[in-house]
Amino acid sequence: MILRFVDESGQIKERLVALEVVDDSSGRGMFNLFCNICTKYGLNWKSDLIAQSYDGAASMQGQYSGVRRLVQQHNPRAIYVWCFSHVLNLVVVDTCDSCREVRNFFGTVQSLKEFMRARKRTALFLEHQKKFYPDKRPLRMKTFSTTRWTSHHRSLFVIFEKFKAIVATLEDLSESIDRMCSSTASNLLRNVTSFSFVTVLFLMNKIFDITTPLSTYLQTPSNDYIQALTMVDIAEKRLLKLRTQESVVTILQESKEFSVKNELHEVEFPEIRQRKRKRMDDENTSDEITNSAIDYFRTNVYFLCVDQIMASLTIRFKDAREILKDLAFLSYERLLKVSNGDIVPNDTFDSLKTWIPEIDKDSIAIEYRNFAMSFEKLQSGICPKKLT
């Protein structure tokens, strides 16, 4: 259990209170363990606890029988905020599992990483890197992390930057006298050099270019929750720009140029063989649906993947916005806007009223407006040299 508190100097501190072995992993069992720890260390959580945060386990954040709900039954002010970094990890998981092509892509990448772990294969990979990229620093295949899926971005970066060396390594290993090595290398070579693999590589690189900076910020120990939500909104806007026909054309063009540059056999999608079916008496030939390989990629891979990550970002971060949208009024930018005449909405501090039932929302709103109107004058009177 990690405790976050404000010390006498006003600074936020974190302390690891206890590490306990859990015999009962249910919500009630975890809650009893929490109570025992607080009793042992003299922590009055029923009156002093103001917030709680867990990962996505149902026993921890469940709305009916999770630790979150059991704590709030005794202390309604202990608001629950889902760990933002874990939420983003789940968003990426949703995206990587959105369709068959993307799942197969990451399955191939993971198989490639496991296959290249052997010392002799790694040495051969480094040797080919020196041959094809003599002026660049050699790279190794990065390890996947199941708890931080944005670590996949590092693996994709190595594949993208050292693609020729990977292909050459797999070609050499496919000629090995070891049957298992030769078979695995041949299968990986066929998958890695396919145009489908290259297109998904470019697509996921663009998505990770947006999500990785957000993930990095959410894992910093001193991040700001208002800035975190702002970065989530910026990521959604950037992802929305990807959902255009022009972006699909760009992905396909870049993939084709990449395939030509690396001398791959496939520089475009193989045509989909149409399945013939018996036509009914009342059907015309115009009723038949014919989808090209590009249409299939656009609809069932590209748009499906982008729509999934946008929907996941919206849904999974929705619960945190209710309380944080009120706290956002304490941000520097919002105070300046209110002091310059911006209207404070009537529903401001509604969630604070739910959090702390005994507060007078109207009095808080009046006090906030008075403070905001004098904020600019207060700010101009502060001497930065005297601030610690």
N, C-alpha and C positions, 0 to 999 in steps of 0.2 A: 504494500500500500504506500503510495506517494502522497505526501501532504504538501499543499501549496498554501502559503500564508504571507501576511504582511508584517515585517518586523518593526521595531520601535522607530527606525529611521525612515519608515515609509516604503522600503524596498520589498519587492516580491521575492520570496525565497521558496525553495523546494527542498524537502527532506524525505529520504526513504525511511518510512516508519517501521515497516515489518515485511518479512518474507516468510510466508507460512505455507505448509503443505495442506492442500485441500482434500479432505476425505469425501465431502458431499459437494458436488459441483452444481447443484440445483440453485435456484434463486434464493430459496430460504436458507440453504446451507451456507452460501456465500454471505448472506446478510448476517447470519449468526456469527460467522467468523469475523466480519467487520465490527460487530458490536463488541465481541470479546477483545479485539485489538484496541478499540477505543477505550474500553474499561481498563485494560491493562496499563495504558499510557496516560490515563486521566484526560481523555479528549471528550469534551461535552458536545457531541455532534448534533444533538437535538436542538441546541440553541445557537451554536457557533458555526455550523456548517452552512455555507451559502451556495455551493455548487458541487456537482459531481460529474465525472467524465469517464467513460469506459470505451471498450472496443465494441464491435457489433454483435457479440455473443448474446443470445436470447436470454440467458440466465442473468446477464448483467443489465441490459437495457430494455428488457421486456416491459411492455406497458401495463401488464396485469400482475405478474408474479416475479418480475425481475428485481434485482437489488435496487435499481432506480426507483421503482414504485414503492417498495417496502420502506425505503428511506424517507420518501416524500409523505408517506402516511403518518410518520412521526414528526417530520420537519418539512412542511410544504414549501418553504423558501429555498430548499436545496435544489435549485434548478439543474436540469440535466442537459449537457452539451456533448454531443457525440464527438469523439476525437476526429478533427478535420483531416488529419493525415490518413487515418484508417478509412474514412469516408471516400477520400480520393482514390485510395487503393482499390476499394470496391467498385468505384466508377470505371477504373481501368480494367478490372476483372470482367465487368459486364461487357465492356467493349471488345476485349480479346475473345470472349465467348459468343459474340453476336451472330456469327455465321460460320458455316463450315470452312470456307476458304481461309478465314483469319485463324480459326482453331488449328487447321492443318499447317498454316504458316508457322505459328509459334511451336507447334509440335515438331516441325522440321528444324527450327532454330534450336530447340532444346536438345533434340537428338544430335545435331551437329556439335553442340557444346560438349555433350557427354562423350561423343566419339573422339573429339580432338583432345580429350584430357590426357591420353596416354603420352608418355614422355617422348617417344620416338616420333609420334605424329605431330606433336607440338614443335619439335625440332625441325621437322620437314616443313611445317607451316612457316616458321621463322626464316628458314632458308629461302623459301620462295618469296617472302616479303622483301628480303635483301635484293633479290633478283629483279622484281617488278617495281619496287619502291625504294631505290637505293638512297634517296635523299630524305626519307621519312623514318620516323622512329618506329621500330617494330611494336606490334600490339598483340596481346593474347586474347583469346576468347573469354569473355566475362561470364562469371557465374550468375545463374538466375537466383532471384530471391522470391520465395512464394509469399512473403509478407509485404514486400515492397515491389510491386509489379512494375513500377517505373524504372527499376534496375534493368528491365529489358531494353531500355533505350541505349544503354551502354553496349549491350550485345549487338544491337542493330547497327550501331555506329562502327563497330569493328568489321562487321560484314560489309557494310557500305564502303568503307575506306580501303579494305584489303580484299575486295571481291576476287580479283584475278589470282591472288595468292591462294585463296580458299579453293577456287576451281582447280588450279594446278595441283594442289595437295590432294584433293579428292581423285583427280585423274591418275595420279601416281599410285595412290592407295588402292584404286580399283583394279590395278594390275598385280596386286600382291598375291603371293601363293597361299596366303591364309584365306580360306574360303569365307569365313565370317567377316573378316576385314574387307575383302574384295566386294562381297555382296552389299554390305552396309554402305561402303563408299560409293558404289554404283547407284544405289537407291538415293542417297543424299545428293549425288551429283545431278541426277535426273530432276530431282525436286528443286534444287537451288538454281539451276539454269533455266527453269521454266519461266515463261513470261508472266504467269500468274503469281509466282513467288516475287518477281521483281516489282510488279505493280503494288502488291500488298506491302512490300518493303518501303516503297516511297510513301504510300498512304499512312502507314504507322509512324514513319519518321516525321511526317507533318503533324500528326496528332500528338506525338510525344514531345515535339518542339514546343507545343502549347502547354501540355500538362506537367512536364518535368520541372520548369521553373516554379510552378505553383506548388508542386510536391516538395521541392527543396525548401521553399519558404515556410511551408506548413510544418516542417520538421525542425526548424530553428527554435532554440529554447526561448527566445525573446521576441516572438512574433506578436503582431497586433491583430486582434480579432476583426476589427473594422477593415484593416488593410487586407486581411485574409479573404473576407467576403468580397471586397472590391476586386481582388485578383481573380476570384471565382467568376465574377460577372464579366471581367475582361476576357477570361478564357472562353466563356460562353459566346461572347461576341466574335472572337477570332474563329471559333469553331463554326459559327453560323456563316461566316464568309467562305468556308470550305464547301458549303452545301450549294454549289452552283454548277451548272453545266460547264462553265468555263474552267472551273477547278478540275473537273473530271478530265477534260481535254488536256489540261496541263499535266496531270498525273500520267496519262497515257503517253503523251509526247516525251516527257522526261524519262519514262520507263523504256521507251523505244530507243532513245538516244543512248541510254545507259547500256542496253542490250547490244546495240551496234558497237559501242566503244569497247565492250568487253568480249566481242566476237562470239556472241551466243547464237545458237541455232534458231531459237525462237525470238523473233523481234516483234511479234504481235500474237494475239490470241489465236489458237487453233479454232477453226469454225466448228460450231456445235452441229452435230449430226441430228437432223430433225427426225423425230419418231413419227412414223405414219400410223394413223388410226382410222378406223372405219368411220366414214362420213354417214351421218343420219340422213333420212330422206328430205327433211325440211332445212338442211344446212346448205349454205353456199360456200364456194371456195374462199370467199372473202372473210368467212367466219373463222378461218384457221389462223392461229396465232404463231407467228414466226419471230423468234428472238435471236438476234445475233449475239456473238460472244461479248461484244462491247456493251450491248444493251443489258446483258446479264450482269456484267461487272458493275455497270452504273447503278442498276436497281438493287441487286441482291448482295453486293459487297460494299461499294463505296457509300451510297446513300444510307444503306442499312447500318453501317458502322458509325457514320457521323451522327445519324439520328439517335442511335443507342447511347452514345457518350453524352450528347446534349440532354437527352431525357434523364439520364442517370445523374448528371450534375444538378439538374433542376430538382428532381425528386429527393435525392439523398441529402442535399444541403438545405432543403426547405424548412425543416423543423428548427434549425439553428437561427433562422432569420427573425423569428417572432420576438425573442427577447433582445437579440442583438440590434434590431432596427431601432429600438428605443435607446439603447446605450450608444448607438451611433450619433445621437444628438449631442453627445459630449465631445465629439471629435472637433479638432481645431477648425476644419473647413466649414462644418455645419454651424458652429458658434458664430463664425464670421458672417455667414450668409444670413442668419437670423438677426444679428446686430445691424445688418444693412437693409433689413426690411422684409426678409423672407417670412412667409406665413408658416406657423407651426400647426400641423394638421390636428384636428379634433381627437383623432384616435391615438395621439401620441401618449405614451406611458400606460396604454391599456394592458400590455403584457406585464409591466411592473406591478400594476394593481393585482393581477392574477398571482404574481410571484410573492408580493407582500400585501396581503389583503387589508391590513390595518392602515396603510398610507392613504392620504387624501390626494387623489389624482389631480384635482383642480388646483389645490395649493401648490403641488409640485410644478404644475404647468406655469402658474403665475411666477413662482420663484425662478424657474428656468428662464422665462422671458426677461425678467429683470436682470438676471445675471448676464444673459446674452447681450442685452442692450449696453451694458457697461463693460463688456469683455474687451472691446477694442481699446477703450481708454485704459483699462487695467493692463492690457498687453503693452501699450506704449510706455507705461511707467515702470516696466520691469527692466532692470539693468542686467544684461547677460553676463557681465563680468562677475557679478556677485552670486550667480547661480552655480551650484555644484553639479 
